[in-house]
């Protein structure tokens, strides 16, 4: 059973917040991943995104109900 990580990102213009999840065995949580996800959100959701401080969660048994799934 895969475990998931999730983190909240915020649009710097609109203030919209989105949870993004990924399988923790496929992606290492580091600055490179955060930057890649922020850019991915900008491409797919528009705007400029930044990570929300202290929002990282690991070892989740499943993605959140409304999470966007990052799998690149």
Protein Blocks (a to p, Z undefined) as FASTA:
>chain_A
ZZddddddddfklopacdddddfklpccdfklmmmmmmmmmmmngpjddddehkacghif
bdcfklccdfZZ
